[in-house]
Amino acid sequence: QVQLVESGGGLVQPGGSLRLSCAASGNILSVNVMGWYRQAPGKQREFVASMPSEGRANYADSVKGRFTISRDIAEDTVYLQMSIVKPEDTAVYYCNADVTSWGYNREDYWGQGTQVTVSS
């Protein structure tokens, strides 16, 4: 089993910055892709950003140029640096990880979510 633990959410003013973290632990051989999704009230969960263990990051158009995803491969941790935040960024942010276990099973895991509220 794999656990994803997120931290860093909270209240931030429009135009401000916030950094989210997500650490994976458990039966991990390799973490192939780590990323972030978000779900605003009354809306479906949507993709925000992802980063493979090798290769380039991908971003939703709505956050390009404002959010930056990064990974600490050795620590199985992913970060989301949120800058120039807008009220429409308000949502529960979920960490996602595509993990290969020591049993060579490949599965998708989700964190519990962390609330980000952008408001003055």
FIGUNU-385949 format. One record per residue: residue number from 1; residue in three letters; chain; x, y, z of N, C-alpha, C in turn. Coordinates in Angstrom, 3 decimals, padded with zeros to 6 digits. Atoms other than C-alpha are relative to their C-alpha. Example, Ala and Ser with C-alpha at 12.3 -4.5 7.8 and 13.67 -1.06 7.14 Angstrom:
! residues 2
 pos code unit       nx       ny       nz      cax      cay      caz       cx       cy       cz
   1  Ala    A  000.890 -001.190  000.000  012.300 -004.500  007.800  000.900  001.200  000.000
   2  Ser    A -000.820 -001.190 -000.060  013.670 -001.060  007.140 -000.770  001.090  000.730
This chain:
! residues 120
 pos code unit       nx       ny       nz      cax      cay      caz       cx       cy       cz
   1  Gln    A  000.853 -001.199  000.000  000.000  000.000  000.000  000.884  001.243  000.000
   2  Val    A -000.725 -001.266  000.110  001.077  003.575 -000.691 -000.847  001.095  000.605
   3  Gln    A  000.682 -001.155 -000.581  000.193  006.710  001.231  000.579  001.285 -000.584
   4  Leu    A -000.402 -001.334  000.449  000.284  010.273 -000.066 -000.463  000.996  001.048
   5  Val    A  000.333 -000.969 -001.030  000.396  013.019  002.540  000.317  001.401 -000.520
   6  Glu    A -000.131 -001.359  000.511 -000.210  016.601  001.439  000.099  000.990  001.142
   7  Ser    A -000.054 -001.094 -000.967  000.541  019.825  003.263  000.184  001.304 -000.748
   8  Gly    A -000.280 -001.311  000.566  000.738  023.547  002.652 -001.204  000.809 -000.435
   9  Gly    A  001.169 -000.766  000.385 -002.824  024.559  001.913 -000.327  001.083  001.009
  10  Gly    A  000.397 -001.056 -000.910 -004.506  027.551  003.473 -000.654  001.149 -000.720
  11  Leu    A  000.608 -001.221  000.533 -005.843  031.043  002.911  001.110  000.919 -000.519
  12  Val    A -000.981 -000.905  000.608 -003.939  033.375  000.578 -000.747  001.105 -000.733
  13  Gln    A  000.627 -001.130  000.679 -004.750  036.777 -000.844  000.245 -000.069 -001.510
  14  Pro    A -000.230 -000.058  001.452 -005.169  037.326 -004.586  001.341  000.658 -000.301
  15  Gly    A -001.325 -000.496  000.345 -001.785  037.863 -006.175  001.117 -000.573  000.840
  16  Gly    A -000.990  000.562 -000.909 -000.035  035.995 -003.395  000.525 -001.341 -000.468
  17  Ser    A -000.639  001.270  000.318  001.893  032.743 -003.285 -000.253 -001.020  001.091
  18  Leu    A  000.198  001.108 -000.928  001.509  029.357 -001.677  000.746 -001.198 -000.558
  19  Arg    A -000.714  001.188  000.445  003.517  026.133 -001.796 -000.629 -001.247  000.617
  20  Leu    A  000.540  001.282 -000.448  001.953  022.677 -001.594  001.085 -001.071 -000.093
  21  Ser    A -000.930  001.131  000.006  003.898  019.525 -000.762 -000.785 -001.292  000.103
  22  Cys    A  000.616  001.318 -000.084  003.066  015.856 -001.137  001.106 -001.039  000.049
  23  Ala    A -001.019  001.038 -000.167  005.177  012.978  000.128 -000.641 -001.377 -000.116
  24  Ala    A  000.473  001.378  000.166  004.671  009.373 -000.959  000.830 -000.933  000.861
  25  Ser    A -000.709  000.978 -000.813  005.540  006.468  001.302 -000.717 -001.339 -000.082
  26  Gly    A  000.592  001.329  000.015  004.959  002.735  001.559  000.732 -000.934 -000.942
  27  Asn    A -000.547  001.033  000.870  005.480 -000.119 -000.875  000.320  000.578 -001.377
  28  Ile    A -000.353 -000.728  001.222  007.273  001.897 -003.557  001.297 -000.520 -000.588
  29  Leu    A -001.212  000.299  000.762  009.712  000.611 -006.138  000.403  001.245 -000.779
  30  Ser    A -000.257 -001.249  000.709  009.389  003.712 -008.271 -001.299  000.789 -000.125
  31  Val    A  001.137 -000.886  000.237  007.096  006.701 -008.617  000.167  000.547 -001.410
  32  Asn    A -000.170 -000.313  001.412  006.557  007.151 -012.320 -000.389  001.434 -000.331
  33  Val    A  000.504 -001.353  000.227  004.502  010.332 -012.421 -000.614  000.493  001.303
  34  Met    A  000.692 -000.639 -001.118  003.459  012.712 -009.655 -000.641  001.276 -000.516
  35  Gly    A  000.671 -001.187  000.491  000.996  015.492 -010.116 -001.027  000.532  000.968
  36  Trp    A  001.026 -000.677 -000.801 -001.736  017.734 -008.791 -001.269  000.179 -000.826
  37  Tyr    A  001.324 -000.263  000.536 -005.445  017.957 -009.491 -000.719  000.885  001.007
  38  Arg    A  000.774 -000.819 -000.928 -008.037  020.265 -007.990 -001.483 -000.132 -000.294
  39  Gln    A  001.454  000.066  000.143 -011.762  020.311 -007.386 -000.617  001.160  000.753
  40  Ala    A  000.709 -001.136 -000.586 -013.738  023.470 -006.795 -001.429 -000.430  000.327
  41  Pro    A  001.374  000.370 -000.361 -017.210  023.365 -005.190 -000.917 -000.026 -001.226
  42  Gly    A  000.943  000.125  001.098 -019.800  022.142 -007.662  000.613 -000.319 -001.344
  43  Lys    A -000.685  000.288  001.260 -017.191  021.286 -010.292  000.687 -001.349  000.062
  44  Gln    A -000.720  001.263  000.061 -015.434  018.171 -011.480  001.478  000.223  000.315
  45  Arg    A -001.432 -000.065 -000.240 -011.893  017.385 -010.487  000.713  000.239 -001.334
  46  Glu    A -000.705 -000.328  001.230 -009.472  018.842 -013.022  001.511 -000.082  000.198
  47  Phe    A -001.451  000.088  000.012 -005.824  018.414 -013.926  000.621  001.385  000.206
  48  Val    A -000.729 -001.243 -000.205 -003.405  021.083 -012.722  001.413 -000.098 -000.599
  49  Ala    A -001.376  000.145  000.471  000.143  019.853 -013.347  000.497 -001.394  000.326
  50  Ser    A -000.621  001.294 -000.277  002.238  016.695 -013.525  001.442  000.009 -000.456
  51  Met    A -001.405  000.104  000.367  005.853  015.677 -013.750  000.423 -001.463  000.046
  52  Pro    A -000.498  001.373 -000.005  007.288  012.307 -014.797  001.356 -000.073  000.685
  53  Ser    A -001.322  000.145 -000.611  010.429  010.863 -013.219  001.097  000.466 -000.953
  54  Glu    A -000.899 -000.556  001.011  012.151  011.760 -016.469 -000.851  000.718 -001.026
  55  Gly    A  000.769 -000.721  000.998  010.934  014.396 -018.864 -000.519  001.327  000.521
  56  Arg    A  000.453 -001.359 -000.282  009.134  017.690 -018.859 -001.316  000.003  000.757
  57  Ala    A  001.250 -000.205 -000.706  006.356  018.949 -016.672 -001.100  000.379 -000.980
  58  Asn    A  001.177 -000.399  000.769  002.853  019.435 -018.015 -000.900  000.852  000.887
  59  Tyr    A  000.843 -000.914 -000.751  000.471  022.190 -016.975 -001.339  000.209 -000.707
  60  Ala    A  001.258 -000.464  000.555 -003.153  023.084 -017.441  000.198  001.428 -000.497
  61  Asp    A -000.141 -001.349  000.554 -003.524  026.215 -019.542 -000.310  001.068  001.040
  62  Ser    A  000.455 -000.990 -000.976 -005.206  027.972 -016.632  001.082  000.362  001.028
  63  Val    A -001.026 -000.280 -001.005 -002.050  027.790 -014.478  001.375  000.232 -000.608
  64  Lys    A -001.305 -000.204  000.648  000.761  028.066 -017.034  000.522  001.398  000.275
  65  Gly    A -000.623 -001.287 -000.292  003.191  030.814 -016.123 -000.219  000.485  001.420
  66  Arg    A  000.257 -000.403 -001.394  001.835  031.027 -012.567  000.388 -001.091  001.000
  67  Phe    A -000.303  001.131 -000.887  002.321  027.557 -011.042  001.229 -000.735 -000.522
  68  Thr    A -001.170  000.788  000.364  005.503  025.492 -011.011 -000.001 -001.296  000.805
  69  Ile    A -000.082  001.296 -000.661  005.679  021.780 -010.246  001.456 -000.452  000.018
  70  Ser    A -001.354  000.542 -000.110  008.869  020.159 -009.029 -000.038 -001.275  000.831
  71  Arg    A -000.059  001.266 -000.730  009.943  016.821 -007.606  001.355 -000.197  000.640
  72  Asp    A -001.206  000.537 -000.619  012.473  015.444 -005.192 -000.092 -001.506 -000.206
  73  Ile    A  000.120  001.403  000.375  012.965  012.043 -006.792  000.443 -000.908  001.144
  74  Ala    A -000.539  000.843 -001.069  015.019  010.665 -003.916 -000.959 -000.123  001.171
  75  Glu    A  000.923 -000.016 -001.138  012.348  011.608 -001.365 -001.428 -000.319 -000.402
  76  Asp    A  001.363  000.294  000.490  009.320  010.681 -003.526 -000.970  001.105  000.405
  77  Thr    A  000.799 -001.165 -000.385  007.973  014.169 -002.961 -000.212  000.901 -001.206
  78  Val    A  000.312 -000.950  001.058  006.263  016.606 -005.284 -000.478  001.299  000.636
  79  Tyr    A  000.372 -001.319 -000.488  005.748  020.327 -004.803 -000.792  000.738 -001.086
  80  Leu    A  000.688 -000.894  000.922  003.429  022.866 -006.367  000.162  001.410  000.540
  81  Gln    A -000.176 -001.403 -000.359  004.587  026.475 -006.143 -001.066  000.798 -000.750
  82  Met    A  001.101 -000.759  000.582  001.518  028.616 -006.712  000.314  001.483  000.168
  83  Ser    A -000.283 -001.435 -000.037  002.121  032.273 -007.594 -001.084  000.756 -000.753
  84  Ile    A  001.010 -000.864  000.635 -000.062  035.171 -008.697 -001.357 -000.702  000.039
  85  Val    A  001.228  000.779 -000.119 -003.023  033.216 -007.367 -001.223  000.888 -000.209
  86  Lys    A  001.250 -000.686  000.299 -006.557  034.151 -008.355 -001.123 -000.655  000.797
  87  Pro    A  001.129  000.616 -000.716 -009.914  033.578 -006.632 -000.460 -001.303 -000.650
  88  Glu    A  000.426  001.222  000.687 -010.682  030.958 -009.282  000.943 -001.177  000.231
  89  Asp    A -000.877  001.101 -000.401 -007.750  028.909 -007.966 -000.487 -000.676  001.279
  90  Thr    A  000.554  000.579 -001.219 -009.809  028.219 -004.844 -000.555 -001.393 -000.284
  91  Ala    A  000.405  001.388  000.218 -010.282  024.462 -004.601  000.672 -000.886  001.034
  92  Val    A -000.748  001.029 -000.718 -009.301  021.302 -002.809  001.021 -000.570 -000.984
  93  Tyr    A -001.077  000.484  000.860 -005.956  020.263 -004.268  000.395 -001.410  000.431
  94  Tyr    A -000.306  001.399 -000.253 -005.223  016.557 -004.572  001.314 -000.389 -000.665
  95  Cys    A -001.221  000.560  000.541 -001.865  014.912 -005.020 -000.316 -001.350 -000.651
  96  Asn    A  000.185  001.257  000.712 -001.700  012.020 -007.482  001.356 -000.618 -000.310
  97  Ala    A -001.268  000.669  000.302  001.016  009.414 -007.970 -000.259 -001.324 -000.718
  98  Asp    A  000.013  001.247  000.761  001.502  006.644 -010.499  001.207 -000.804  000.499
  99  Val    A -001.047  000.687 -000.756  003.461  004.062 -008.513  000.145 -001.449 -000.449
 100  Thr    A -000.310  001.418  000.178  005.160  000.764 -009.281  000.490 -000.527  001.344
 101  Ser    A -000.355  000.555 -001.311  005.336 -001.372 -006.146  001.095 -001.049 -000.140
 102  Trp    A -001.017  001.046 -000.003  007.930 -003.944 -005.136 -000.529 -001.301 -000.574
 103  Gly    A  000.590  001.157  000.657  005.482 -006.540 -006.450 -000.192  000.212 -001.485
 104  Tyr    A  000.080 -000.364  001.412  005.737 -004.839 -009.855 -001.421  000.262 -000.472
 105  Asn    A  001.327 -000.490  000.374  002.105 -003.785 -009.748  000.084  001.504 -000.178
 106  Arg    A  000.003 -001.438  000.261  001.457 -000.335 -011.154 -001.395  000.524  000.289
 107  Glu    A  001.304 -000.523 -000.408 -001.354  001.655 -009.546  000.053  001.513  000.174
 108  Asp    A  000.189 -001.439 -000.171 -002.670  005.162 -009.199 -000.468  000.266  001.422
 109  Tyr    A  000.373 -000.327 -001.367 -002.910  006.744 -005.753 -000.340  001.482  000.120
 110  Trp    A  000.434 -001.375 -000.252 -004.536  009.894 -004.382  000.246  000.364  001.451
 111  Gly    A -000.069 -000.523 -001.345 -003.892  012.052 -001.374 -001.381  000.365  000.508
 112  Gln    A  001.283 -000.301 -000.631 -006.602  013.193  001.007 -000.520  001.373 -000.392
 113  Gly    A  000.408 -001.331  000.434 -006.677  016.720 -000.407  000.370  001.066  001.017
 114  Thr    A -000.297 -001.142 -000.862 -005.688  020.108  000.965 -000.711  001.224 -000.570
 115  Gln    A  000.813 -001.144  000.436 -007.877  023.214  000.824  000.882  001.218 -000.265
 116  Val    A -000.624 -001.283  000.334 -006.594  026.326 -000.917 -001.115  000.997 -000.244
 117  Thr    A  001.007 -001.040  000.138 -008.696  029.455 -000.565  000.691  001.315 -000.327
 118  Val    A -000.569 -001.282  000.433 -007.839  032.643 -002.441 -001.068  001.066  000.224
 119  Ser    A  000.998 -001.007 -000.352 -009.647  035.588 -000.924  000.678  001.147  000.737
 120  Ser    A -000.496 -001.167 -000.732 -009.028  039.088  000.339 -000.815  000.223  001.273
